[in-house]
Amino acid sequence: MRGRLSSVQQVMIIAGLTGAFLGNYILAHTAGRSTEVLWLGYAAWRWMFWMQIIPASVFLLTLLSSRKARDIWWLGAAMTKPRES
């Protein structure tokens, strides 16, 4: 189980980085350069930064909606206590 979770975590990290790179490329390509104004008078690099709020919010909502993740979140301190024999 632990190995499976570790593998899933690694895949999600790479998928997130790839998605961020592709999104940033599209925004920079649309503006011409990352320092050029894209929308609403803001430079493309600012939009690149703000667009990462979307996947971060999805991750947070998924973390909070999962029953097991919520148990681990709230019971984390209790789970790390050493057992008494």
Summary of the structure (lengths in Angstrom):
residues: 85
radius of gyration: 19.0
end to end distance: 25.7
largest distance: 65.8
contacts: 176
relative contact order: 0.07
helix: 75%
strand: 6%
